[in-house]
Amino acid sequence: MHDLLTIAGREFRSRLFVGTGKYRSKALMGRCHAASGTEMVTLAVRRVNLADRSKESELDYIDRSKIHILPNTAACYTADDAVRTARLAQEAGLSNWIKLEVIGDQKTLFPDNQGLLEATRILVKEGFVVLPYTTDDLVNARKLIDAGAAAVMPLAAPIGSGLGVQNATNLKILREAITDVPLIVDAGVGTASDAAIAMELGYDGVLLNTAIAEAEDSERMAHAMKLAVESGRAAFLSGRMPRREYAVPSSPPLGTIAAAR
């Protein structure tokens, strides 16, 4: 009940972070956020009309009294572009928190680790709380932490693919090696079991969007993701039984029962 997630001094009860793109309507997006129980929602700065707030936008369907907005630098392909986008989000009053994306390949949307590190250093010096989307690379993750990242967000699979955790070994290595900042699985989750697996690996949270937005019943999937993250976290904290190569009876052998009599 007191298992809170703390990032940069801010506490979250929910470990599920949700996006705002691809929904069939903005109203549906808002209902999905409610069903998921999320307390932090990512928002692509480039997709929102910040200049003319008289027009309808995703911001009109986000309850900012309950949900913390995490602007992101989606579709930025250089460090300079990502830094400018983060500054725009701050100037528009969205937040000084930023989900930092510097994309290196248009087809896979894999991050440009060098540009990501450069942008992280700049934004941290300017007072931003930086949560970088990165590969499942331990060396690069450590560099981002040294640069001041408040959390590290490795991908489970390519953005929007729905493939689930593709390299559990690398994610385990990251989890075992990094204990000083939260680790949040970002990208690739397709269904509730994927989210549960990520949490059972010991990750501090899961960030997803397409899995809910493109589900046939988005609200029900949002609720399923909430339960999956909660159950995966509970399973991790419980400490699973050891794996064994052979069967072990759950009931005592007959001889043991006879001896007890």
TIZALO-97259 format. One line per 10 residues: their letters; for each residue x, y, z of N, C-alpha, C. Coordinates in nm, 4 decimals, decimal comma. Example, Ala and Ser with C-alpha at 12.3 -4.5 7.8 and 13.67 -1.06 7.14 Angstrom:
2
AS = 1,3190 -0,5690 0,7800 1,2300 -0,4500 0,7800 1,3200 -0,3300 0,7800; 1,2850 -0,2250 0,7080 1,3670 -0,1060 0,7140 1,2900 0,0030 0,7870 .
END
This chain:
261
MHDLLTIAGR = 0,0818 -0,1208 0,0000 0,0000 0,0000 0,0000 0,0849 0,1254 0,0000; 0,2079 0,1102 0,0485 0,2969 0,2268 0,0540 0,4105 0,2149 -0,0471; 0,3897 0,1339 -0,1476 0,4923 0,1095 -0,2503 0,4840 0,2192 -0,3566; 0,5368 0,3347 -0,3232 0,5304 0,4498 -0,4129 0,6520 0,4540 -0,5043; 0,6319 0,5051 -0,6228 0,7417 0,5288 -0,7164 0,7820 0,6757 -0,7047; 0,9100 0,6997 -0,6810 0,9598 0,8367 -0,6673 1,0554 0,8684 -0,7808; 1,0231 0,9749 -0,8524 1,1104 1,0248 -0,9591 1,1368 1,1714 -0,9329; 1,2633 1,2073 -0,9190 1,3028 1,3470 -0,8974 1,2242 1,4094 -0,7815; 1,2020 1,3326 -0,6772 1,1340 1,3831 -0,5590 0,9825 1,3812 -0,5654; 0,9247 1,3450 -0,6787 0,7799 1,3390 -0,6941 0,7329 1,1950 -0,6797 .
EFRSRLFVGT = 0,6274 1,1744 -0,5997 0,5775 1,0403 -0,5732 0,4571 1,0070 -0,6602; 0,4551 0,8840 -0,7077 0,3454 0,8344 -0,7895 0,2936 0,7042 -0,7288; 0,1624 0,6924 -0,7167 0,1027 0,5671 -0,6720 0,0924 0,4693 -0,7891; 0,0619 0,5206 -0,9069 0,0529 0,4364 -1,0255 0,1894 0,4264 -1,0919; 0,2220 0,3058 -1,1344 0,3479 0,2822 -1,2059 0,3243 0,2647 -1,3556; 0,2044 0,2976 -1,3993 0,1698 0,2905 -1,5408 0,1605 0,4312 -1,5971; 0,2414 0,4600 -1,6977 0,2387 0,5894 -1,7652 0,1822 0,5669 -1,9054; 0,0972 0,6583 -1,9480 0,0212 0,6385 -2,0709 0,0419 0,7564 -2,1653; 0,0284 0,7302 -2,2949 0,0443 0,8348 -2,3958 -0,0881 0,8953 -2,4383; -0,0823 0,9775 -2,5426 -0,2004 1,0518 -2,5881 -0,2256 1,0380 -2,7379 .
GKYRSKALMG = -0,1447 0,9635 -2,8089 -0,1583 0,9558 -2,9534 -0,2410 0,8367 -3,0004; -0,2920 0,8468 -3,1239 -0,3561 0,7376 -3,1969 -0,4963 0,7017 -3,1497; -0,5508 0,7699 -3,0514 -0,6856 0,7373 -3,0054 -0,7888 0,7790 -3,1101; -0,8989 0,7070 -3,1119 -1,0033 0,7359 -3,2102 -1,0732 0,8684 -3,1825; -1,0644 0,9155 -3,0614 -1,1149 1,0485 -3,0271 -1,0443 1,0951 -2,9004; -1,0423 1,2244 -2,8802 -0,9804 1,2793 -2,7595 -1,0614 1,2435 -2,6357; -1,1923 1,2346 -2,6513 -1,2764 1,1958 -2,5383 -1,2449 1,0526 -2,4947; -1,2238 0,9640 -2,5920 -1,1862 0,8265 -2,5598 -1,0521 0,8241 -2,4880; -0,9609 0,9048 -2,5326 -0,8309 0,9140 -2,4668 -0,8482 0,9466 -2,3194; -0,9304 1,0449 -2,2889 -0,9536 1,0843 -2,1508 -1,0129 0,9714 -2,0678 .
RCHAASGTEM = -1,1054 0,8976 -2,1268 -1,1661 0,7851 -2,0546 -1,0642 0,6738 -2,0294; -0,9764 0,6535 -2,1254 -0,8726 0,5515 -2,1092 -0,7741 0,5903 -1,9992; -0,7409 0,7166 -1,9921 -0,6532 0,7613 -1,8847 -0,7165 0,7307 -1,7495; -0,8454 0,7583 -1,7376 -0,9148 0,7316 -1,6122 -0,9165 0,5820 -1,5806; -0,9432 0,4996 -1,6826 -0,9500 0,3549 -1,6623 -0,8146 0,2959 -1,6245; -0,7076 0,3574 -1,6722 -0,5729 0,3065 -1,6450 -0,5228 0,3431 -1,5059; -0,5834 0,4449 -1,4458 -0,5367 0,4913 -1,3163 -0,4048 0,5658 -1,3216; -0,3610 0,6032 -1,4411 -0,2313 0,6684 -1,4556 -0,2271 0,8041 -1,3862; -0,1086 0,8413 -1,3433 -0,0867 0,9730 -1,2840 0,0142 1,0549 -1,3642; 0,0611 0,9981 -1,4754 0,1511 1,0735 -1,5633 0,1232 1,0337 -1,7074 .
VTLAVRRVNL = 0,1060 1,1351 -1,7924 0,0688 1,1149 -1,9320 0,1689 1,1873 -2,0209; 0,2193 1,1183 -2,1212 0,3114 1,1819 -2,2149 0,2331 1,2548 -2,3238; 0,2906 1,3625 -2,3708 0,2248 1,4461 -2,4708 0,3291 1,4957 -2,5700; 0,3106 1,4631 -2,6963 0,4048 1,5077 -2,7993 0,3892 1,6575 -2,8212; 0,4920 1,7316 -2,7903 0,4862 1,8777 -2,7986 0,4525 1,9232 -2,9398; 0,5053 1,8553 -3,0391 0,4865 1,8980 -3,1782 0,3443 1,8737 -3,2290; 0,2696 1,7873 -3,1569 0,1365 1,7565 -3,2034 0,0302 1,8517 -3,1467; 0,0654 1,9275 -3,0450 -0,0301 2,0147 -2,9780 -0,0138 2,1574 -3,0275; -0,1238 2,2218 -3,0573 -0,1216 2,3622 -3,0996 -0,1112 2,4497 -2,9753; 0,0114 2,4848 -2,9397 0,0337 2,5636 -2,8195 0,0111 2,7122 -2,8433 .
ADRSKESELD = 0,0112 2,7521 -2,9694 -0,0049 2,8939 -3,0013 -0,1500 2,9390 -2,9917; -0,2420 2,8499 -3,0270 -0,3848 2,8867 -3,0274 -0,4612 2,7890 -2,9384; -0,4781 2,8239 -2,8114 -0,5447 2,7357 -2,7170 -0,6966 2,7406 -2,7302; -0,7472 2,8243 -2,8198 -0,8917 2,8277 -2,8407 -0,9399 2,7050 -2,9166; -0,8480 2,6361 -2,9844 -0,8819 2,5155 -3,0577 -0,8697 2,3937 -2,9662; -0,9536 2,2948 -2,9913 -0,9542 2,1740 -2,9098 -0,8201 2,1015 -2,9215; -0,7731 2,0508 -2,8092 -0,6483 1,9750 -2,8089 -0,6551 1,8689 -2,7001; -0,5539 1,7844 -2,6979 -0,5463 1,6802 -2,5951 -0,5478 1,7392 -2,4549; -0,4948 1,8591 -2,4410 -0,4894 1,9220 -2,3090 -0,6280 1,9426 -2,2488; -0,7282 1,9556 -2,3344 -0,8644 1,9765 -2,2857 -0,9222 1,8516 -2,2209 .
YIDRSKIHIL = -0,8576 1,7374 -2,2418 -0,9101 1,6100 -2,1909 -0,8168 1,5459 -2,0883; -0,7235 1,6239 -2,0374 -0,6323 1,5750 -1,9336 -0,6610 1,6503 -1,8049; -0,6966 1,5777 -1,7006 -0,7259 1,6379 -1,5707 -0,5940 1,6661 -1,4995; -0,5474 1,7872 -1,5097 -0,4153 1,8200 -1,4575 -0,4117 1,8269 -1,3050; -0,5270 1,8188 -1,2412 -0,5281 1,8100 -1,0954 -0,4927 1,6695 -1,0482; -0,5049 1,5722 -1,1388 -0,4760 1,4330 -1,1049 -0,3607 1,3759 -1,1853; -0,3345 1,4348 -1,3002 -0,2369 1,3773 -1,3930 -0,1251 1,4760 -1,4215; -0,0034 1,4285 -1,4076 0,1159 1,5078 -1,4365 0,1493 1,4922 -1,5845; 0,1642 1,6032 -1,6552 0,1974 1,5978 -1,7976 0,3481 1,5835 -1,8164; 0,3835 1,4875 -1,9000 0,5234 1,4656 -1,9361 0,5385 1,4944 -2,0849 .
PNTAACYTAD = 0,5761 1,6163 -2,1221 0,5957 1,6468 -2,2640 0,7052 1,5572 -2,3219; 0,6924 1,5234 -2,4494 0,7990 1,4455 -2,5108 0,8433 1,5095 -2,6416; 0,9636 1,4756 -2,6799 1,0242 1,5349 -2,7993 1,0164 1,4390 -2,9174; 0,9030 1,3732 -2,9324 0,8838 1,2796 -3,0436 0,9092 1,3486 -3,1768; 0,9647 1,2732 -3,2697 0,9931 1,3187 -3,4060 1,1109 1,4150 -3,4141; 1,1916 1,4211 -3,3089 1,3145 1,5010 -3,3143 1,4312 1,4094 -3,3515; 1,5078 1,4518 -3,4521 1,6156 1,3677 -3,5033 1,7547 1,4224 -3,4717; 1,7601 1,5348 -3,4030 1,8893 1,5892 -3,3601 1,8781 1,6377 -3,2174; 1,9913 1,6470 -3,1500 1,9920 1,6978 -3,0127 1,9403 1,8409 -3,0081; 1,9817 1,9233 -3,1031 1,9382 2,0639 -3,1057 1,7868 2,0743 -3,1186 .
DAVRTARLAQ = 1,7301 1,9918 -3,2051 1,5858 1,9938 -3,2250 1,5123 1,9516 -3,0978; 1,5632 1,8488 -3,0320 1,5008 1,8011 -2,9086 1,5099 1,9062 -2,7986; 1,6216 1,9717 -2,7877 1,6391 2,0762 -2,6861 1,5429 2,1918 -2,7109; 1,5293 2,2335 -2,8365 1,4354 2,3421 -2,8697 1,2913 2,3030 -2,8349; 1,2566 2,1792 -2,8630 1,1211 2,1328 -2,8349 1,0943 2,1285 -2,6848; 1,1923 2,0848 -2,6081 1,1780 2,0832 -2,4622 1,1608 2,2243 -2,4075; 1,2370 2,3162 -2,4592 1,2249 2,4557 -2,4147 1,0880 2,5124 -2,4483; 1,0356 2,4760 -2,5651 0,9030 2,5214 -2,6051 0,7969 2,4706 -2,5077; 0,8085 2,3447 -2,4683 0,7127 2,2871 -2,3733 0,7171 2,3607 -2,2402; 0,8357 2,3938 -2,1961 0,8495 2,4659 -2,0697 0,7929 2,6066 -2,0803 .
EAGLSNWIKL = 0,8238 2,6747 -2,1890 0,7748 2,8115 -2,2080 0,6229 2,8159 -2,2196; 0,5634 2,7086 -2,2715 0,4181 2,7032 -2,2862 0,3483 2,6650 -2,1564; 0,4264 2,6383 -2,0534 0,3687 2,6074 -1,9237 0,3294 2,4624 -1,9047; 0,3773 2,3739 -1,9928 0,3422 2,2335 -1,9789 0,4152 2,1692 -1,8611; 0,5470 2,1796 -1,8602 0,6255 2,1197 -1,7529 0,7739 2,1410 -1,7796; 0,8541 2,1310 -1,6736 0,9988 2,1263 -1,6928 1,0470 1,9819 -1,6910; 0,9529 1,8878 -1,6846 0,9844 1,7470 -1,7057 0,9783 1,7201 -1,8559; 1,0629 1,6296 -1,9021 1,0623 1,6005 -2,0453 1,0973 1,4533 -2,0696; 1,0144 1,3892 -2,1488 1,0513 1,2572 -2,1992 1,1348 1,2843 -2,3243; 1,2611 1,2581 -2,3140 1,3542 1,2982 -2,4186 1,3703 1,1883 -2,5228 .
EVIGDQKTLF = 1,3361 1,2226 -2,6459 1,3565 1,1336 -2,7591 1,4431 1,2041 -2,8631; 1,5492 1,1386 -2,9022 1,6290 1,1814 -3,0173 1,6385 1,0589 -3,1075; 1,5627 1,0599 -3,2146 1,5509 0,9428 -3,3008 1,6680 0,9363 -3,3988; 1,7186 0,8141 -3,4164 1,8336 0,7973 -3,5042 1,8037 0,7261 -3,6343; 1,6875 0,6603 -3,6418 1,6534 0,5844 -3,7629 1,5041 0,5953 -3,7866; 1,4654 0,6368 -3,9059 1,3250 0,6648 -3,9353 1,2397 0,5391 -3,9410; 1,2956 0,4277 -3,9847 1,2171 0,3048 -3,9993 1,1942 0,2350 -3,8654; 1,2985 0,2220 -3,7852 1,2878 0,1510 -3,6574 1,2535 0,2429 -3,5411; 1,2765 0,3729 -3,5609 1,2605 0,4731 -3,4540 1,3507 0,4435 -3,3343; 1,4616 0,3758 -3,3599 1,5591 0,3538 -3,2537 1,6246 0,4874 -3,2185 .
PDNQGLLEAT = 1,6619 0,5046 -3,0927 1,7218 0,6321 -3,0528 1,8659 0,6492 -3,1012; 1,9029 0,7744 -3,1187 2,0410 0,8122 -3,1474 2,1075 0,8349 -3,0118; 2,1828 0,7377 -2,9648 2,2364 0,7447 -2,8288 2,3306 0,8625 -2,8071; 2,4081 0,8947 -2,9078 2,5011 1,0070 -2,8939 2,4243 1,1385 -2,8822; 2,3239 1,1575 -2,9689 2,2439 1,2788 -2,9623 2,1625 1,2850 -2,8345; 2,1163 1,1707 -2,7882 2,0384 1,1637 -2,6646 2,1221 1,2082 -2,5455; 2,2442 1,1608 -2,5418 2,3340 1,1978 -2,4324 2,3657 1,3470 -2,4361; 2,3907 1,4002 -2,5540 2,4194 1,5429 -2,5686 2,3020 1,6280 -2,5215; 2,1815 1,5923 -2,5636 2,0627 1,6684 -2,5252 2,0360 1,6568 -2,3754; 2,0604 1,5396 -2,3190 2,0405 1,5203 -2,1742 2,1300 1,6147 -2,0956 .
RILVKEGFVV = 2,2550 1,6230 -2,1337 2,3492 1,7109 -2,0621 2,3041 1,8560 -2,0665; 2,2588 1,8996 -2,1830 2,2163 2,0392 -2,1983 2,0931 2,0678 -2,1134; 1,9934 1,9816 -2,1223 1,8662 2,0070 -2,0537 1,8798 1,9949 -1,9023; 1,9590 1,9022 -1,8560 1,9807 1,8899 -1,7114 2,0444 2,0166 -1,6562; 2,1404 2,0714 -1,7281 2,2045 2,1963 -1,6852 2,1056 2,3126 -1,6809; 2,0007 2,3044 -1,7632 1,8995 2,4099 -1,7665 1,7866 2,3866 -1,6663; 1,7982 2,2805 -1,5872 1,7003 2,2568 -1,4819 1,5852 2,1657 -1,5186; 1,5927 2,0995 -1,6325 1,4878 2,0063 -1,6712 1,5025 1,8744 -1,5953; 1,3899 1,8096 -1,5722 1,3891 1,6714 -1,5231 1,3793 1,5828 -1,6467; 1,4862 1,5137 -1,6771 1,4980 1,4442 -1,8056 1,4792 1,2934 -1,7875 .
LPYTTDDLVN = 1,3855 1,2391 -1,8657 1,3611 1,0952 -1,8692 1,3859 1,0496 -2,0130; 1,5046 1,0013 -2,0442 1,5384 0,9668 -2,1822 1,4898 0,8283 -2,2253; 1,4340 0,8241 -2,3446 1,3984 0,6982 -2,4117 1,5241 0,6480 -2,4800; 1,5639 0,5247 -2,4469 1,6923 0,4767 -2,4948 1,6856 0,3287 -2,5307; 1,7967 0,2764 -2,5775 1,8075 0,1337 -2,6049 1,8334 0,0592 -2,4739; 1,8324 -0,0744 -2,4819 1,8587 -0,1560 -2,3626 2,0093 -0,1787 -2,3460; 2,0837 -0,0715 -2,3520 2,2303 -0,0731 -2,3489 2,2766 -0,0216 -2,2129; 2,3389 -0,1077 -2,1344 2,3825 -0,0706 -2,0000 2,4839 0,0429 -2,0020; 2,5785 0,0369 -2,0922 2,6833 0,1396 -2,0965 2,6226 0,2767 -2,1242; 2,5324 0,2818 -2,2213 2,4692 0,4101 -2,2523 2,3790 0,4564 -2,1383 .
ARKLIDAGAA = 2,3123 0,3640 -2,0732 2,2266 0,4003 -1,9600 2,3085 0,4649 -1,8485; 2,4236 0,4102 -1,8220 2,5106 0,4685 -1,7185 2,5575 0,6081 -1,7574; 2,5859 0,6283 -1,8846 2,6271 0,7608 -1,9305 2,5139 0,8618 -1,9119; 2,3913 0,8191 -1,9397 2,2755 0,9081 -1,9220 2,2555 0,9441 -1,7745; 2,2757 0,8462 -1,6877 2,2640 0,8726 -1,5438 2,3728 0,9690 -1,4993; 2,4941 0,9476 -1,5459 2,6043 1,0391 -1,5127 2,5755 1,1804 -1,5630; 2,5002 1,1903 -1,6724 2,4649 1,3215 -1,7279 2,3502 1,3866 -1,6520; 2,2878 1,3123 -1,5604 2,1843 1,3711 -1,4771 2,0424 1,3261 -1,5035; 2,0241 1,2205 -1,5835 1,8892 1,1706 -1,6114 1,8208 1,1285 -1,4814; 1,6928 1,1669 -1,4668 1,6176 1,1344 -1,3453 1,5659 0,9915 -1,3472 .
AVMPLAAPIG = 1,5567 0,9334 -1,4647 1,5171 0,7941 -1,4846 1,5684 0,7530 -1,6212; 1,5756 0,6235 -1,6428 1,6170 0,5727 -1,7736 1,5033 0,4856 -1,8262; 1,4720 0,5037 -1,9554 1,3547 0,4382 -2,0137 1,3955 0,3539 -2,1345; 1,4425 0,2309 -2,1107 1,4819 0,1448 -2,2226 1,3613 0,0837 -2,2932; 1,3757 0,0617 -2,4219 1,2673 0,0018 -2,4992 1,2603 -0,1484 -2,4757; 1,1388 -0,2022 -2,4858 1,1191 -0,3470 -2,4835 1,1229 -0,4018 -2,6250; 1,0777 -0,3187 -2,7197 1,0726 -0,3526 -2,8622 1,0504 -0,2207 -2,9354; 1,0588 -0,2189 -3,0684 1,0377 -0,0931 -3,1406 0,9044 -0,0271 -3,1068; 0,9043 0,1061 -3,1090 0,7858 0,1859 -3,0776 0,6668 0,1400 -3,1622; 0,5546 0,1167 -3,0954 0,4315 0,0839 -3,1660 0,4248 -0,0554 -3,2246 .
SGLGVQNATN = 0,5245 -0,1404 -3,1978 0,5287 -0,2729 -3,2590 0,4389 -0,3734 -3,1883; 0,4203 -0,3558 -3,0584 0,3400 -0,4511 -2,9829 0,4043 -0,5876 -2,9661; 0,5347 -0,5957 -2,9841 0,6041 -0,7242 -2,9788 0,6347 -0,7720 -2,8373; 0,6206 -0,6843 -2,7392 0,6534 -0,7223 -2,6030 0,8031 -0,7230 -2,5782; 0,8437 -0,7767 -2,4646 0,9854 -0,7783 -2,4261 1,0619 -0,8725 -2,5190; 1,1518 -0,8159 -2,5981 1,2270 -0,8943 -2,6954 1,3639 -0,9366 -2,6454; 1,4196 -0,8653 -2,5509 1,5516 -0,9015 -2,4997 1,5484 -0,8941 -2,3473; 1,4904 -0,9973 -2,2878 1,4787 -1,0001 -2,1423 1,6155 -1,0014 -2,0745; 1,7138 -1,0619 -2,1404 1,8473 -1,0690 -2,0797 1,9064 -0,9304 -2,0593; 1,8997 -0,8465 -2,1627 1,9530 -0,7110 -2,1481 1,8770 -0,6315 -2,0432 .
LKILREAITD = 1,7460 -0,6481 -2,0405 1,6677 -0,5757 -1,9407 1,7016 -0,6229 -1,7991; 1,7281 -0,7514 -1,7821 1,7700 -0,8030 -1,6519 1,9051 -0,7449 -1,6109; 1,9962 -0,7386 -1,7064 2,1288 -0,6833 -1,6775 2,1165 -0,5378 -1,6335; 2,0339 -0,4612 -1,7049 2,0117 -0,3218 -1,6667 1,9559 -0,3124 -1,5253; 1,8579 -0,3962 -1,4964 1,7940 -0,3917 -1,3649 1,8909 -0,4271 -1,2534; 1,9736 -0,5263 -1,2752 2,0695 -0,5679 -1,1728 2,1782 -0,4635 -1,1506; 2,2157 -0,3939 -1,2571 2,3287 -0,3009 -1,2490 2,2891 -0,1605 -1,2049; 2,1651 -0,1220 -1,2303 2,1234 0,0158 -1,2025 2,0218 0,0178 -1,0893; 2,0606 0,0815 -0,9814 1,9729 0,0905 -0,8646 1,9548 0,2331 -0,8152; 2,0251 0,3288 -0,8764 2,0227 0,4655 -0,8242 1,9151 0,5535 -0,8866 .
VPLIVDAGVG = 1,8576 0,5128 -0,9998 1,7459 0,5870 -1,0586 1,6412 0,4855 -1,1044; 1,5149 0,5269 -1,1175 1,4123 0,4346 -1,1659 1,4377 0,3915 -1,3099; 1,3961 0,2695 -1,3399 1,4003 0,2155 -1,4753 1,2568 0,1907 -1,5205; 1,2213 0,2459 -1,6342 1,0849 0,2355 -1,6845 1,0891 0,1780 -1,8256; 1,0217 0,0675 -1,8461 1,0155 0,0085 -1,9805 0,9280 0,0967 -2,0690; 0,9812 0,1356 -2,1819 0,9123 0,2288 -2,2718 0,9185 0,1749 -2,4140; 0,8025 0,1490 -2,4732 0,7903 0,1107 -2,6144 0,7881 -0,0399 -2,6324; 0,6918 -0,0856 -2,7129 0,6861 -0,2242 -2,7540 0,5830 -0,3093 -2,6833; 0,5237 -0,2589 -2,5750 0,4227 -0,3370 -2,5036 0,2979 -0,3496 -2,5908; 0,2453 -0,4723 -2,6027 0,1293 -0,4943 -2,6880 0,0042 -0,5373 -2,6141 .
TASDAAIAME = 0,0244 -0,6053 -2,5013 -0,0910 -0,6524 -2,4246 -0,0522 -0,6627 -2,2779; -0,1494 -0,7008 -2,1942 -0,1281 -0,6946 -2,0500 -0,0135 -0,7845 -2,0029; 0,0002 -0,9019 -2,0629 0,1072 -0,9922 -2,0197 0,2449 -0,9308 -2,0427; 0,2602 -0,8513 -2,1483 0,3883 -0,7838 -2,1733 0,4224 -0,6881 -2,0593; 0,3238 -0,6138 -2,0147 0,3452 -0,5198 -1,9046 0,3791 -0,5940 -1,7765; 0,3093 -0,7056 -1,7519 0,3361 -0,7842 -1,6315 0,4780 -0,8404 -1,6333; 0,5218 -0,8891 -1,7493 0,6576 -0,9426 -1,7609 0,7606 -0,8353 -1,7295; 0,7418 -0,7163 -1,7833 0,8360 -0,6070 -1,7568 0,8437 -0,5775 -1,6077; 0,7293 -0,5762 -1,5415 0,7282 -0,5470 -1,3984 0,7876 -0,6625 -1,3180; 0,7653 -0,7860 -1,3626 0,8223 -0,9013 -1,2923 0,9743 -0,9041 -1,3031 .
LGYDGVLLNT = 1,0287 -0,8387 -1,4044 1,1749 -0,8265 -1,4161 1,2308 -0,7274 -1,3151; 1,1433 -0,6569 -1,2463 1,1873 -0,5625 -1,1449 1,1870 -0,4186 -1,1887; 1,1271 -0,3904 -1,3041 1,1238 -0,2517 -1,3502 1,0279 -0,1692 -1,2651; 1,0573 -0,0417 -1,2584 0,9823 0,0464 -1,1690 0,8519 0,0951 -1,2294; 0,8387 0,0836 -1,3595 0,7171 0,1280 -1,4240 0,7167 0,0899 -1,5707; 0,6033 0,1135 -1,6354 0,5867 0,0855 -1,7777 0,5188 0,2052 -1,8425; 0,5713 0,2473 -1,9569 0,5103 0,3533 -2,0348 0,4626 0,2933 -2,1667; 0,3365 0,3153 -2,1991 0,2815 0,2580 -2,3220 0,1738 0,3492 -2,3789; 0,1406 0,3271 -2,5046 0,0372 0,4070 -2,5688 -0,0418 0,3261 -2,6711; 0,0263 0,2751 -2,7727 -0,0420 0,2095 -2,8837 -0,1231 0,0893 -2,8388 .
AIAEAEDSER = -0,0728 0,0158 -2,7414 -0,1433 -0,1034 -2,6953 -0,2846 -0,0719 -2,6488; -0,3033 0,0451 -2,5895 -0,4366 0,0869 -2,5468 -0,5111 0,1517 -2,6621; -0,4462 0,2452 -2,7289 -0,5135 0,3245 -2,8318 -0,5639 0,2393 -2,9480; -0,4912 0,1338 -2,9849 -0,5293 0,0524 -3,0998 -0,6029 -0,0757 -3,0616; -0,6305 -0,0960 -2,9331 -0,7097 -0,2115 -2,8920 -0,8533 -0,1946 -2,9407; -0,9216 -0,3043 -2,9631 -1,0606 -0,2966 -3,0068 -1,1473 -0,2300 -2,8998; -1,1204 -0,2619 -2,7749 -1,1886 -0,1974 -2,6625 -1,0816 -0,1275 -2,5801; -1,0552 -0,0037 -2,6126 -0,9425 0,0682 -2,5520 -0,9596 0,0875 -2,4017; -1,0801 0,1188 -2,3583 -1,1008 0,1406 -2,2149 -1,0757 0,0128 -2,1352; -1,1230 -0,0996 -2,1864 -1,1009 -0,2259 -2,1160 -0,9529 -0,2610 -2,1153 .
MAHAMKLAVE = -0,8831 -0,2346 -2,2258 -0,7400 -0,2618 -2,2288 -0,6655 -0,1709 -2,1315; -0,7084 -0,0468 -2,1187 -0,6461 0,0445 -2,0232 -0,6574 -0,0107 -1,8819; -0,7746 -0,0634 -1,8488 -0,7940 -0,1228 -1,7167 -0,7089 -0,2481 -1,7014; -0,6995 -0,3283 -1,8084 -0,6171 -0,4486 -1,8044 -0,4707 -0,4139 -1,7793; -0,4234 -0,3063 -1,8425 -0,2843 -0,2641 -1,8218 -0,2611 -0,2201 -1,6777; -0,3579 -0,1549 -1,6204 -0,3485 -0,1147 -1,4793 -0,3290 -0,2374 -1,3910; -0,4129 -0,3383 -1,4121 -0,4048 -0,4597 -1,3316 -0,2744 -0,5351 -1,3575; -0,2295 -0,5360 -1,4821 -0,1066 -0,6076 -1,5178 0,0153 -0,5472 -1,4492; 0,0231 -0,4154 -1,4502 0,1358 -0,3488 -1,3844 0,1322 -0,3738 -1,2346; 0,0142 -0,3665 -1,1770 0,0019 -0,3902 -1,0334 0,0366 -0,5344 -0,9973 .
SGRAAFLSGR = -0,0132 -0,6301 -1,0747 0,0142 -0,7704 -1,0427 0,1602 -0,8060 -1,0682; 0,2193 -0,7510 -1,1753 0,3605 -0,7768 -1,2018 0,4498 -0,7219 -1,0931; 0,4156 -0,6053 -1,0430 0,4920 -0,5461 -0,9336 0,4789 -0,6294 -0,8067; 0,3558 -0,6726 -0,7763 0,3338 -0,7547 -0,6573 0,4090 -0,8867 -0,6664; 0,4104 -0,9459 -0,7862 0,4820 -1,0722 -0,8047 0,6315 -1,0536 -0,7835; 0,6852 -0,9432 -0,8368 0,8285 -0,9168 -0,8193 0,8631 -0,9001 -0,6719; 0,7834 -0,8227 -0,6022 0,8105 -0,7981 -0,4601 0,7919 -0,9250 -0,3772; 0,7053 -1,0163 -0,4232 0,6793 -1,1396 -0,3485 0,7977 -1,2351 -0,3531; 0,8745 -1,2315 -0,4613 0,9866 -1,3241 -0,4767 0,9379 -1,4589 -0,5257; 0,9502 -1,4810 -0,6529 0,8960 -1,6024 -0,7127 0,9681 -1,7280 -0,6651 .
MPRREYAVPS = 0,9010 -1,8414 -0,6747 0,9617 -1,9698 -0,6419 1,0766 -1,9996 -0,7380; 1,1729 -2,0826 -0,6968 1,2819 -2,1179 -0,7880 1,2336 -2,2076 -0,9001; 1,2975 -2,1960 -1,0163 1,2690 -2,2876 -1,1264 1,3420 -2,4190 -1,1033; 1,2741 -2,5304 -1,1324 1,3343 -2,6621 -1,1127 1,3181 -2,7444 -1,2399; 1,4115 -2,8361 -1,2625 1,4057 -2,9196 -1,3812 1,3078 -3,0353 -1,3661; 1,2795 -3,0753 -1,2414 1,1928 -3,1903 -1,2193 1,0782 -3,1534 -1,1268; 0,9777 -3,2396 -1,1268 0,8598 -3,2146 -1,0449 0,8914 -3,2287 -0,8968; 0,8245 -3,1511 -0,8177 0,8314 -3,1608 -0,6720 0,6878 -3,1669 -0,6219; 0,6480 -3,2745 -0,5546 0,5084 -3,2877 -0,5134 0,4677 -3,1775 -0,4163; 0,3470 -3,1282 -0,4340 0,2961 -3,0254 -0,3442 0,2339 -3,0842 -0,2196 .
SPPLGTIAAA = 0,2041 -3,2153 -0,2245 0,1531 -3,2855 -0,1077 0,2624 -3,3774 -0,0544; 0,2666 -3,4022 0,0776 0,3714 -3,4896 0,1324 0,3529 -3,6330 0,0866; 0,4633 -3,7098 0,0695 0,4527 -3,8512 0,0295 0,3741 -3,9312 0,1322; 0,3169 -4,0446 0,0890 0,2350 -4,1268 0,1779 0,3141 -4,1759 0,2989; 0,4387 -4,2081 0,2782 0,5199 -4,2558 0,3900 0,5326 -4,1516 0,4991; 0,5409 -4,0253 0,4587 0,5514 -3,9175 0,5555 0,4235 -3,9077 0,6374; 0,3086 -3,9270 0,5713 0,1806 -3,9201 0,6407 0,1687 -4,0352 0,7407; 0,2088 -4,1549 0,6968 0,2002 -4,2707 0,7849 0,2892 -4,2543 0,9072; 0,4099 -4,1995 0,8863 0,5023 -4,1794 0,9965 0,4464 -4,0810 1,0973; 0,3752 -3,9811 1,0445 0,3191 -3,8792 1,1331 0,2102 -3,9364 1,2227 .
R = 0,1423 -4,0411 1,1739 0,0384 -4,1052 1,2541 0,0998 -4,1906 1,3649 .
END
